[in-house]
């Protein structure tokens, strides 16, 4: 049975978000674009009422060696799922991660205050989820690539740097001029990074800015 790659969206729940990248990476893997029930075009499920339920959706799909590729708050789902299925998640890609640690000492604005103050299209419980997973993240053993956009206020470079510093088997790459939708707008740059990530035999903790 082939390895699988699960692509996780952010708050939009857009299951096509990663399509351009998916077309260019892991040609021999089975690929699945995961949706969040009630978000985007994915039908609502009355059983899904909190962030933990989204984590459970992903965890149930990890039944063989798996790579998780995630965007924004989907990265938090991916990290939590990795912690629950550490024996099966081999690679982790966190693109413009937007949570997972507290931001108090990073001198950056938390995007949640803006989202929760407006009539936002996603469920408020999704945006409101704010748990410090620092200690848990430090136990992740999967080979991890953290990607930040230089011009992304929602997921500032400092947050990507901190997440990468907590995961021992990680690399951090900054896309010059990249904004929050960079996995879609800069797919031609993101895909080679991810493809190389699959095949590197060693992943040395570092921060790379280009």
C-alpha positions as CSV (number, residue, x, y, z in Angstrom):
1,X,0.0,0.0,0.0
2,X,1.4,3.4,-1.0
3,X,2.1,6.1,1.5
4,X,-0.5,8.9,1.6
5,X,-0.4,12.7,1.6
6,X,-3.2,14.6,3.4
7,X,-3.6,18.2,2.4
8,X,-5.3,20.4,5.0
9,X,-6.8,23.8,4.4
10,X,-7.1,26.7,6.7
11,X,-10.2,28.6,7.9
12,X,-11.7,28.7,4.4
13,X,-12.0,25.0,4.3
14,X,-11.3,25.2,0.6
15,X,-10.4,21.6,-0.6
16,X,-8.9,23.0,-3.8
17,X,-6.5,25.2,-2.0
18,X,-3.5,22.8,-2.3
19,X,-4.4,21.5,-5.8
20,X,-1.7,23.3,-7.8
21,X,1.0,22.1,-5.3
22,X,-0.5,18.6,-5.1
23,X,-0.1,18.2,-8.9
24,X,3.6,18.8,-8.5
25,X,4.6,16.7,-5.5
26,X,4.8,13.1,-4.4
27,X,3.8,11.4,-7.7
28,X,3.7,7.9,-6.2
29,X,1.7,8.7,-3.1
30,X,-2.1,8.6,-2.7
31,X,-3.3,12.2,-2.2
32,X,-6.4,13.3,-0.3
33,X,-7.7,16.9,0.1
34,X,-9.4,17.0,3.5
35,X,-12.3,19.4,4.1
36,X,-13.8,20.7,7.3
37,X,-17.5,19.9,7.6
38,X,-19.5,23.1,7.4
39,X,-16.7,25.1,5.8
40,X,-16.4,26.0,2.2
41,X,-18.1,23.4,0.0
42,X,-17.9,20.5,2.5
43,X,-21.4,19.6,3.9
44,X,-22.0,20.3,7.5
45,X,-21.9,17.5,10.0
46,X,-23.9,18.0,13.2
47,X,-21.4,15.9,15.0
48,X,-18.6,18.4,14.3
49,X,-18.9,21.2,16.8
50,X,-15.4,22.0,18.0
51,X,-11.7,22.1,17.0
52,X,-11.1,18.7,18.6
53,X,-13.6,17.2,16.1
54,X,-11.5,18.4,13.2
55,X,-8.4,16.8,14.7
56,X,-10.3,13.5,15.0
57,X,-11.3,13.7,11.4
58,X,-7.7,13.8,10.3
59,X,-6.5,11.2,12.9
60,X,-9.0,8.7,11.6
61,X,-7.5,9.0,8.1
62,X,-3.9,8.3,9.3
63,X,-3.8,4.5,9.0
64,X,-0.5,4.1,7.2
65,X,2.7,6.1,6.7
66,X,1.4,9.6,6.1
67,X,2.6,13.1,5.2
68,X,0.5,16.0,6.4
69,X,0.7,19.3,4.4
70,X,-1.3,22.1,6.0
71,X,-2.1,25.8,5.8
72,X,-2.7,28.4,8.5
73,X,-4.9,27.0,11.3
74,X,-4.9,23.7,9.5
75,X,-1.3,23.5,10.7
76,X,-2.5,23.3,14.3
77,X,-4.8,20.4,13.3
78,X,-1.8,18.8,11.6
79,X,0.4,19.2,14.6
80,X,-2.1,17.8,17.0
81,X,-2.9,14.8,14.6
82,X,0.9,14.2,14.4
83,X,1.1,14.0,18.2
84,X,-1.7,11.4,18.2
85,X,-0.3,9.4,15.3
86,X,3.4,9.9,15.8
87,X,4.2,6.4,14.7
88,X,2.7,6.9,11.3
89,X,3.2,10.6,10.4
90,X,6.6,10.6,8.7
91,X,6.7,14.2,7.2
92,X,5.0,17.4,8.2
93,X,4.7,20.6,6.2
94,X,3.4,23.7,8.1
95,X,2.7,26.5,5.7
96,X,2.0,30.0,7.2
97,X,1.2,28.4,10.6
98,X,-1.3,30.5,12.5
99,X,-1.4,29.0,16.0
100,X,-0.1,26.4,18.3
101,X,1.8,28.7,20.7
102,X,1.1,31.9,22.5
103,X,2.3,35.1,20.9
104,X,2.7,37.2,24.0
105,X,6.5,37.4,23.8
106,X,6.9,37.6,20.0
107,X,5.7,41.2,19.7
108,X,3.2,40.4,16.9
109,X,-0.5,41.0,16.6
110,X,-2.8,38.0,17.2
111,X,-5.1,37.8,14.1
112,X,-7.9,36.2,16.2
113,X,-8.9,39.6,17.7
114,X,-9.8,40.9,14.2
115,X,-11.6,37.8,13.0
116,X,-13.7,37.4,16.1
117,X,-14.8,41.1,16.0
118,X,-16.4,40.6,12.6
119,X,-19.0,38.5,10.9
120,X,-16.5,35.9,9.6
121,X,-17.5,33.0,7.3
122,X,-15.9,30.3,9.4
123,X,-17.2,29.0,12.7
124,X,-16.0,31.2,15.6
125,X,-14.9,28.2,17.6
126,X,-12.3,27.5,14.8
127,X,-10.8,31.0,15.0
128,X,-11.1,31.2,18.8
129,X,-9.1,28.0,19.4
130,X,-5.9,29.2,21.1
131,X,-3.9,26.6,23.0
132,X,-0.2,26.7,23.8
133,X,1.2,23.4,22.5
134,X,4.8,24.3,23.0
135,X,5.7,21.4,25.2
136,X,3.8,18.9,23.0
137,X,5.3,20.3,19.8
138,X,8.8,19.7,21.1
139,X,8.1,15.9,21.1
140,X,7.3,15.8,17.3
141,X,9.7,13.5,15.6
142,X,8.4,13.8,12.0
143,X,10.6,15.5,9.5
144,X,9.1,19.0,9.4
145,X,9.3,21.9,7.0
146,X,7.9,25.2,8.2
147,X,7.2,27.8,5.5
148,X,6.6,31.5,6.2
149,X,5.7,34.4,4.0
150,X,7.9,37.5,4.6
151,X,4.8,39.8,4.1
152,X,2.3,37.8,6.0
153,X,0.9,39.6,9.1
154,X,-1.4,36.7,10.0
155,X,1.4,34.3,10.3
156,X,4.5,36.4,10.9
157,X,8.0,35.0,10.3
158,X,8.7,35.1,14.1
159,X,5.9,32.6,14.6
160,X,7.3,30.2,12.0
161,X,10.8,30.6,13.5
162,X,9.5,29.7,17.0
163,X,7.6,26.7,15.8
164,X,10.6,25.5,13.9
165,X,12.8,26.0,16.9
166,X,10.6,23.7,19.0
167,X,10.7,20.8,16.5
168,X,14.1,19.2,16.5
169,X,13.9,17.6,13.0
170,X,12.8,20.8,11.2
171,X,13.7,23.4,8.7
172,X,12.3,26.9,8.3
173,X,12.0,28.6,4.9
174,X,10.9,32.2,4.3
175,X,9.4,33.2,1.0
176,X,10.4,36.7,0.1
177,X,7.3,38.9,-0.3
178,X,5.1,35.9,0.4
179,X,1.6,36.6,1.8
180,X,-0.9,34.4,3.6
181,X,-2.2,32.7,0.5
182,X,1.3,31.9,-0.8
183,X,0.7,28.2,-1.2
184,X,-1.8,29.1,-3.9
185,X,-0.2,32.3,-5.3
186,X,3.3,30.9,-5.2
187,X,2.7,27.2,-5.8
188,X,5.6,27.0,-8.3
189,X,8.0,28.0,-5.5
190,X,6.3,26.0,-2.7
191,X,6.0,22.7,-4.6
192,X,9.8,22.2,-5.1
193,X,10.5,23.0,-1.5
194,X,8.0,20.3,-0.5
195,X,9.2,17.8,-3.1
196,X,12.8,18.2,-1.8
197,X,11.6,17.8,1.7
198,X,10.3,14.3,0.9
199,X,13.6,13.1,-0.4
200,X,16.2,14.7,1.8
201,X,17.8,12.0,3.9
202,X,18.5,14.3,6.8
203,X,16.7,17.4,8.0
204,X,18.9,19.6,10.0
205,X,17.3,22.3,12.2
206,X,17.9,25.7,10.5
207,X,16.3,28.9,9.4
208,X,16.7,29.7,5.7
209,X,15.6,33.0,4.2
210,X,15.5,33.7,0.5
